[in-house]
């Protein structure tokens, strides 16, 4: 279980950014081989059972009661450079020290985290606490200390399966994301939209009403940023078809995943929303000049009606101006059999360095549990709760009545199938490279292709990849 091809994964890891933007999931990764220098540092394979020492398990710690006089100095690295710059991370540590005054926590926010974290793992030089980058789950025990058994962790936190391997959970998402649509409440009200749209047709009608009755841009594509367009892929499975086994288990085995179901569901209906919005001129005047940083204030001020992004972006929009109370978050407008479905999943998951001393592992375990249960970080970021006993922010009130699910993991032996299909087909679903979504905007704006022609091309590429890779078509 050596770290395989970790430098090659530097590029592959960026694929996860389309889902989380601020971070990436570490569920599915490549099964490639490590560079020679990395292999030399990993001669001895480590199992979770072998790694266990006198360090308390996650479930054994009672925050605010146990280890109050514990003394240690640990280092915590995170991808949240924005929260390092605005003082949030320092404030979190300060609050922690009010309860655990003798545990010193040094914070480092790393730019280009997806790449830098892999390089640090390769060099064996990483902090006591670090988010798990895009490595194979089989490698977890070589680099990270098991927090607890999966059975115990599943009782303590949501999304415990995200970093589960061989019966143990290795990391805790600092927050979770739910996939919906950002919108400005005041703009919708001014447009006369009194009920949130639940279907593609209702959403397009709402955008048209915004165009007809307000000066706001109905739907902001964020085309120019590129990575922002990858957000559309997040609605591919659960949200568009209500099936939590689809993305990681059935998608690669489906003969025509892009067919028109005729009922406003599935991938066809999902991406057609974008095509129709562009074709009907319900977007910005010039999609090539969109401004990711600038759009935050625009939505806050009511200059934008809606944007398709995960819930991670909500807090940024609220903070971008004086009208945070107008920023809302609604379920994605697809209804399956009378039910709207919401995909929720963990963001970057923090883990403990397996090579840290037992003292530092213990301090890190205390800090991670406090961070999850008592810091309020997830809640304040607008995150879907990770703590089983936690509450969701008011922003999720529109999700009442929806069914919230998380994607099931891939079947045994098929963990890399989607990665392979993405590379071979060049369609890159939930992966680095969002040109296919940008091309939808371009085709709709110029009339160069009909939507059905685009879907036919996707099917052709998908089927060719299945044949090349020898992946069985079952659906």
C-alpha positions as CSV (number, residue, x, y, z in Angstrom):
1,X,0.0,0.0,0.0
2,X,2.7,2.5,-1.0
3,X,1.8,5.9,-2.2
4,X,1.5,5.5,-5.9
5,X,2.3,8.1,-8.5
6,X,1.7,10.9,-6.1
7,X,3.2,13.6,-8.3
8,X,1.0,12.5,-11.2
9,X,-1.9,13.0,-8.8
10,X,-1.0,16.6,-8.3
11,X,-2.9,17.3,-11.5
12,X,-5.6,14.8,-10.9
13,X,-6.4,16.1,-7.5
14,X,-7.6,19.4,-8.9
15,X,-10.6,17.6,-10.5
16,X,-12.4,17.6,-7.1
17,X,-12.5,21.4,-7.0
18,X,-15.6,21.5,-9.3
19,X,-17.7,20.1,-6.4
20,X,-16.4,21.9,-3.5
21,X,-14.5,24.8,-4.9
22,X,-13.0,25.7,-1.5
23,X,-11.8,22.2,-1.2
24,X,-12.1,18.7,-2.6
25,X,-13.5,15.3,-1.7
26,X,-11.0,12.5,-1.2
27,X,-13.4,9.6,-1.9
28,X,-12.2,8.4,-5.3
29,X,-8.6,8.6,-6.4
30,X,-6.1,7.1,-8.8
31,X,-4.5,3.7,-8.4
32,X,-1.2,4.8,-10.0
33,X,2.4,4.2,-8.9
34,X,4.6,6.5,-6.7
35,X,7.9,8.1,-7.8
36,X,11.0,6.3,-6.7
37,X,11.8,8.8,-3.9
38,X,8.3,8.5,-2.4
39,X,8.5,4.7,-2.5
40,X,11.8,4.7,-0.6
41,X,10.0,6.5,2.3
42,X,7.3,3.9,2.4
43,X,9.1,0.6,2.7
44,X,7.0,-0.6,5.7
45,X,3.3,-0.9,5.2
46,X,1.2,0.2,8.1
47,X,-2.3,-1.1,9.0
48,X,-4.8,0.7,11.1
49,X,-4.5,-1.9,13.8
50,X,-0.7,-1.6,13.9
51,X,-1.0,2.2,14.2
52,X,-3.2,2.1,17.3
53,X,-1.4,3.2,20.4
54,X,-2.4,4.8,23.7
55,X,-4.0,7.7,21.9
56,X,-7.7,8.0,22.8
57,X,-10.2,7.3,20.0
58,X,-12.5,10.0,18.8
59,X,-15.5,8.5,20.5
60,X,-13.7,8.3,23.8
61,X,-13.2,12.0,24.2
62,X,-15.8,14.2,26.0
63,X,-15.2,17.8,24.8
64,X,-15.0,20.4,27.5
65,X,-14.6,17.7,30.2
66,X,-11.6,15.5,29.4
67,X,-8.0,16.5,29.0
68,X,-8.5,20.1,30.2
69,X,-5.0,20.4,31.5
70,X,-3.4,18.5,28.6
71,X,-0.2,20.1,27.3
72,X,1.1,19.8,23.7
73,X,2.1,21.9,20.7
74,X,0.6,20.9,17.3
75,X,0.5,22.3,13.8
76,X,-2.7,22.5,11.7
77,X,-2.6,23.1,7.9
78,X,-5.7,23.9,6.0
79,X,-6.7,25.0,2.5
80,X,-8.8,27.9,3.7
81,X,-6.4,30.7,2.9
82,X,-9.4,33.2,2.8
83,X,-10.2,32.4,6.5
84,X,-6.5,32.7,7.3
85,X,-6.5,36.2,5.9
86,X,-9.6,37.4,7.6
87,X,-8.6,36.2,11.0
88,X,-11.2,33.4,11.3
89,X,-8.6,30.6,11.9
90,X,-6.8,32.6,14.6
91,X,-10.2,33.2,16.3
92,X,-11.0,29.5,16.2
93,X,-7.7,28.7,17.9
94,X,-8.3,31.4,20.4
95,X,-11.7,30.0,21.3
96,X,-10.2,26.5,21.6
97,X,-7.6,27.8,24.0
98,X,-10.3,29.1,26.3
99,X,-11.2,25.5,27.0
100,X,-7.8,23.9,26.4
101,X,-5.2,26.6,27.4
102,X,-2.2,24.3,27.3
103,X,-2.6,23.0,23.8
104,X,-0.8,25.3,21.3
105,X,-2.1,25.2,17.8
106,X,0.0,26.7,15.0
107,X,-2.1,27.4,11.9
108,X,-0.9,27.4,8.3
109,X,-3.2,28.1,5.4
110,X,-1.7,26.7,2.2
111,X,-2.3,28.2,-1.2
112,X,-2.7,25.6,-4.0
113,X,-3.5,23.1,-1.4
114,X,-4.4,20.2,-3.7
115,X,-0.9,20.2,-5.2
116,X,1.1,21.3,-2.2
117,X,-0.4,18.7,0.1
118,X,0.5,15.8,-2.2
119,X,4.1,17.1,-2.4
120,X,4.3,17.3,1.4
121,X,3.1,13.7,1.7
122,X,5.6,12.6,-0.9
123,X,8.4,14.3,1.1
124,X,7.0,13.0,4.5
125,X,6.9,16.5,5.7
126,X,3.3,17.4,6.8
127,X,1.6,18.7,9.9
128,X,0.0,17.0,12.8
129,X,-3.4,17.8,11.3
130,X,-3.8,18.1,7.6
131,X,-6.7,17.7,5.2
132,X,-6.5,14.5,3.2
133,X,-5.6,15.2,-0.4
134,X,-6.5,13.1,-3.4
135,X,-4.8,9.7,-2.6
136,X,-6.1,6.2,-2.8
137,X,-8.0,5.1,0.3
138,X,-5.6,2.1,0.5
139,X,-2.9,4.6,1.3
140,X,-4.6,6.2,4.3
141,X,-3.0,4.1,7.0
142,X,0.5,4.9,5.7
143,X,0.0,8.6,6.3
144,X,-2.9,9.1,8.7
145,X,-3.9,7.8,12.1
146,X,-7.3,6.1,12.4
147,X,-9.6,8.3,14.3
148,X,-11.9,5.5,15.4
149,X,-13.7,2.5,13.9
150,X,-16.2,3.4,11.2
151,X,-19.0,1.9,13.4
152,X,-18.2,4.4,16.2
153,X,-17.6,7.3,13.9
154,X,-20.9,6.7,12.1
155,X,-22.6,7.4,15.4
156,X,-20.7,10.6,16.0
157,X,-20.6,12.4,12.6
158,X,-22.3,12.5,9.2
159,X,-20.3,11.5,6.1
160,X,-18.1,9.1,8.2
161,X,-17.9,6.8,5.1
162,X,-16.1,9.5,3.1
163,X,-12.7,8.6,4.6
164,X,-13.5,5.0,5.7
165,X,-11.2,2.2,4.8
166,X,-11.0,-1.3,6.1
167,X,-13.4,-0.6,9.0
168,X,-11.8,2.7,10.2
169,X,-12.5,6.3,9.5
170,X,-9.4,8.5,9.0
171,X,-10.8,12.1,8.5
172,X,-13.6,14.4,9.5
173,X,-15.0,17.0,7.0
174,X,-14.6,20.4,8.4
175,X,-17.9,21.2,6.9
176,X,-20.3,19.7,4.4
177,X,-21.9,21.1,1.3
178,X,-25.4,20.7,-0.1
179,X,-26.0,21.3,-3.7
180,X,-28.7,23.8,-4.6
181,X,-29.0,27.3,-6.2
182,X,-27.9,30.7,-4.8
183,X,-30.5,33.4,-5.4
184,X,-31.5,36.9,-4.4
185,X,-34.8,36.9,-2.5
186,X,-35.5,40.6,-3.3
187,X,-34.9,40.1,-7.0
188,X,-37.3,37.1,-7.1
189,X,-39.9,39.1,-5.2
190,X,-39.6,42.1,-7.5
191,X,-39.9,39.7,-10.5
192,X,-43.2,38.4,-9.1
193,X,-41.8,34.9,-8.4
194,X,-43.7,34.0,-5.2
195,X,-42.9,30.3,-5.1
196,X,-39.5,28.7,-5.6
197,X,-39.3,26.8,-8.8
198,X,-39.3,23.0,-8.5
199,X,-38.9,22.0,-12.2
200,X,-36.7,23.1,-15.1
201,X,-39.7,24.8,-16.8
202,X,-40.6,26.7,-13.6
203,X,-37.0,27.8,-13.2
204,X,-36.7,29.1,-16.8
205,X,-40.0,30.9,-16.3
206,X,-38.7,32.5,-13.1
207,X,-35.6,33.7,-15.0
208,X,-37.7,35.1,-17.7
209,X,-39.8,37.0,-15.1
210,X,-36.6,38.5,-13.7
211,X,-35.5,39.7,-17.1
212,X,-39.0,41.1,-17.8
213,X,-39.5,42.9,-14.5
214,X,-36.2,43.8,-13.1
215,X,-32.7,45.1,-14.1
216,X,-31.0,42.1,-12.6
217,X,-29.1,39.4,-14.6
218,X,-31.4,36.4,-14.3
219,X,-28.7,33.7,-14.3
220,X,-25.0,34.4,-13.9
221,X,-23.0,31.7,-15.6
222,X,-19.5,32.4,-14.2
223,X,-18.3,31.2,-17.5
224,X,-14.9,33.0,-17.5
225,X,-13.7,31.4,-14.3
226,X,-14.0,28.0,-15.8
227,X,-14.0,25.9,-12.6
228,X,-17.3,27.5,-11.5
229,X,-19.0,25.8,-14.4
230,X,-18.1,22.4,-13.0
231,X,-20.8,23.1,-10.3
232,X,-23.4,21.8,-12.8
233,X,-21.9,18.3,-12.6
234,X,-22.8,18.0,-8.9
235,X,-26.5,17.6,-9.7
236,X,-25.9,14.7,-12.1
237,X,-27.0,11.8,-9.8
238,X,-29.1,12.2,-6.7
239,X,-30.4,15.7,-7.5
240,X,-31.5,14.8,-11.1
241,X,-32.7,11.3,-10.6
242,X,-33.0,10.6,-6.8
243,X,-30.6,7.6,-6.9
244,X,-27.7,7.6,-4.4
245,X,-26.1,4.7,-6.2
246,X,-26.1,6.2,-9.6
247,X,-22.9,8.4,-9.9
248,X,-20.4,5.9,-8.4
249,X,-22.0,2.6,-9.3
250,X,-24.3,2.9,-12.3
251,X,-23.2,5.9,-14.4
252,X,-20.3,4.2,-16.0
253,X,-22.4,1.1,-16.9
254,X,-25.2,3.1,-18.5
255,X,-25.6,2.9,-22.2
256,X,-27.3,6.3,-22.7
257,X,-27.0,8.5,-19.6
258,X,-27.9,11.6,-21.6
259,X,-31.2,10.5,-23.1
260,X,-34.3,12.6,-22.7
261,X,-36.5,11.0,-20.0
262,X,-39.4,13.3,-21.0
263,X,-40.2,14.2,-17.5
264,X,-37.7,16.9,-16.6
265,X,-35.3,14.6,-14.8
266,X,-31.9,13.1,-15.5
267,X,-28.7,14.5,-17.0
268,X,-30.6,15.7,-20.2
269,X,-32.9,17.9,-18.2
270,X,-30.1,19.2,-15.9
271,X,-27.8,20.6,-18.6
272,X,-30.7,21.7,-20.8
273,X,-31.5,24.3,-18.1
274,X,-28.2,26.0,-18.9
275,X,-28.6,25.7,-22.6
276,X,-32.1,27.2,-22.6
277,X,-31.1,30.0,-20.2
278,X,-28.4,31.0,-22.6
279,X,-30.4,30.6,-25.8
280,X,-33.2,32.7,-24.3
281,X,-30.7,35.4,-23.3
282,X,-31.3,35.0,-19.6
283,X,-27.7,35.4,-18.7
284,X,-25.1,38.2,-18.6
285,X,-24.6,40.3,-21.8
286,X,-21.1,38.9,-22.4
287,X,-20.4,35.6,-20.7
288,X,-16.7,35.8,-21.6
289,X,-16.2,38.7,-19.2
290,X,-17.8,37.2,-16.0
291,X,-16.0,38.1,-12.8
292,X,-15.9,35.5,-10.0
293,X,-14.9,37.9,-7.2
294,X,-17.1,40.7,-8.5
295,X,-20.2,38.5,-8.8
296,X,-20.4,38.0,-5.0
297,X,-21.2,41.7,-4.4
298,X,-23.5,41.7,-7.5
299,X,-25.7,38.9,-6.1
300,X,-25.6,40.6,-2.7
301,X,-26.8,43.9,-4.1
302,X,-29.5,42.3,-6.3
303,X,-27.7,42.7,-9.6
304,X,-27.9,39.0,-10.1
305,X,-31.0,36.8,-9.7
306,X,-29.4,33.3,-9.4
307,X,-26.2,31.4,-9.6
308,X,-25.7,27.6,-9.7
309,X,-23.1,26.8,-7.0
310,X,-22.8,24.6,-3.9
311,X,-23.7,25.9,-0.4
312,X,-20.1,26.6,0.3
313,X,-20.5,29.8,-1.6
314,X,-23.4,31.1,0.5
315,X,-21.4,32.7,3.3
316,X,-19.2,34.5,0.7
317,X,-22.2,36.0,-0.9
318,X,-23.7,37.1,2.4
319,X,-20.4,38.8,3.4
320,X,-19.9,40.5,0.1
321,X,-22.1,43.5,0.8
322,X,-24.7,45.2,3.0
323,X,-27.7,43.0,1.8
324,X,-26.8,39.6,3.2
325,X,-30.4,39.1,4.3
326,X,-31.4,39.0,0.7
327,X,-29.1,36.1,-0.2
328,X,-31.0,32.8,-0.3
329,X,-30.3,29.2,-1.1
330,X,-32.9,26.9,-2.7
331,X,-33.1,23.3,-3.8
332,X,-32.1,22.6,-7.5
333,X,-35.2,22.8,-9.6
334,X,-35.7,19.2,-10.6
335,X,-38.5,17.1,-9.1
336,X,-38.4,13.3,-9.3
337,X,-41.6,11.5,-8.7
338,X,-43.0,14.4,-6.6
339,X,-39.8,14.8,-4.5
340,X,-36.9,17.2,-4.7
341,X,-33.6,15.5,-3.8
342,X,-30.5,17.2,-2.3
343,X,-27.0,15.9,-2.5
344,X,-25.0,16.5,0.6
345,X,-21.3,15.5,1.1
346,X,-18.3,16.4,3.1
347,X,-15.7,18.9,2.0
348,X,-12.0,18.4,2.7
349,X,-11.6,16.0,5.7
350,X,-9.0,16.8,8.4
351,X,-6.8,13.9,9.5
352,X,-4.0,13.2,12.0
353,X,-0.4,12.5,10.9
354,X,0.4,8.9,11.7
355,X,4.0,9.8,12.3
356,X,3.2,12.4,15.0
357,X,4.1,11.6,18.6
358,X,1.4,10.1,20.8
359,X,1.2,13.3,22.7
360,X,0.6,15.3,19.5
361,X,-1.9,12.7,18.2
362,X,-3.9,13.0,21.4
363,X,-3.9,16.8,21.2
364,X,-4.9,16.7,17.6
365,X,-7.7,14.3,18.4
366,X,-9.0,16.7,21.1
367,X,-8.7,19.6,18.7
368,X,-10.6,17.8,15.9
369,X,-13.4,16.8,18.1
370,X,-13.7,20.3,19.6
371,X,-13.6,21.8,16.1
372,X,-16.4,19.5,15.0
373,X,-18.7,19.8,18.0
374,X,-18.1,23.1,19.6
375,X,-16.3,25.6,17.3
376,X,-19.3,26.5,15.3
377,X,-17.1,26.7,12.2
378,X,-19.3,24.5,10.0
379,X,-22.4,26.4,11.0
380,X,-20.9,29.8,10.5
381,X,-19.7,28.9,7.0
382,X,-23.2,27.9,6.1
383,X,-22.2,24.2,5.9
384,X,-24.5,21.3,6.2
385,X,-23.8,19.8,9.6
386,X,-21.1,17.3,10.1
387,X,-21.8,16.7,13.8
388,X,-24.7,14.2,14.2
389,X,-26.1,16.4,16.9
390,X,-25.4,19.7,15.1
391,X,-27.9,22.1,13.6
392,X,-28.2,23.4,10.1
393,X,-28.1,27.1,9.4
394,X,-31.3,28.9,8.6
395,X,-30.2,29.1,4.9
396,X,-31.4,25.5,4.5
397,X,-35.0,26.3,5.5
398,X,-36.0,26.0,1.8
399,X,-34.8,22.4,1.9
400,X,-37.6,21.4,4.3
401,X,-39.5,18.6,2.7
402,X,-36.6,17.6,0.4
403,X,-34.9,14.2,0.7
404,X,-31.2,14.7,1.5
405,X,-28.8,11.9,0.4
406,X,-25.1,11.3,-0.1
407,X,-23.6,9.3,-3.0
408,X,-22.8,5.7,-2.2
409,X,-19.2,4.6,-2.8
410,X,-18.2,2.7,-5.9
411,X,-18.5,-1.1,-6.0
412,X,-15.5,-3.2,-5.0
413,X,-12.9,-3.2,-7.8
414,X,-14.6,-0.2,-9.6
415,X,-13.3,2.7,-7.6
416,X,-11.3,4.1,-10.5
417,X,-13.9,3.4,-13.3
418,X,-15.3,6.9,-13.4
419,X,-11.8,8.5,-13.4
420,X,-11.0,6.2,-16.4
421,X,-14.2,7.0,-18.2
422,X,-13.7,10.7,-17.7
423,X,-10.2,10.6,-19.1
424,X,-11.1,8.3,-22.1
425,X,-14.3,10.2,-23.0
426,X,-12.8,13.6,-22.2
427,X,-16.1,14.5,-20.6
428,X,-14.7,15.0,-17.1
429,X,-17.8,14.7,-14.9
430,X,-17.1,16.0,-11.4
431,X,-13.5,16.2,-12.5
432,X,-10.8,18.7,-13.6
433,X,-11.7,20.3,-16.9
434,X,-15.1,21.9,-17.4
435,X,-14.9,22.6,-21.1
436,X,-18.0,20.5,-21.9
437,X,-20.2,22.8,-19.8
438,X,-18.6,25.9,-21.2
439,X,-19.3,24.5,-24.7
440,X,-22.9,24.3,-23.8
441,X,-22.9,28.1,-23.2
442,X,-21.0,28.7,-26.4
443,X,-23.3,26.5,-28.6
444,X,-26.4,28.1,-27.1
445,X,-25.2,31.6,-27.5
446,X,-24.0,31.2,-31.1
447,X,-26.5,28.6,-32.3
448,X,-23.6,26.4,-33.6
449,X,-25.2,23.3,-32.2
450,X,-28.6,22.2,-30.9
451,X,-28.8,20.8,-27.5
452,X,-29.8,17.3,-28.8
453,X,-26.7,17.4,-31.0
454,X,-24.5,18.0,-28.0
455,X,-26.1,15.2,-26.1
456,X,-25.6,12.8,-29.0
457,X,-21.9,13.7,-29.1
458,X,-21.6,13.0,-25.4
459,X,-23.3,9.6,-25.8
460,X,-20.9,8.7,-28.7
461,X,-17.9,9.6,-26.6
462,X,-19.3,7.8,-23.6
463,X,-20.0,4.6,-25.5
464,X,-16.6,4.7,-27.2
465,X,-14.9,5.0,-23.8
466,X,-16.9,2.0,-22.5
467,X,-15.8,-0.1,-25.4
468,X,-12.2,0.9,-25.1
469,X,-12.0,0.3,-21.4
470,X,-14.0,-2.9,-21.5
471,X,-16.6,-1.6,-19.1
472,X,-19.8,-3.6,-19.2
473,X,-23.0,-1.9,-20.2
474,X,-25.7,-3.0,-17.7
475,X,-28.4,-0.3,-17.9
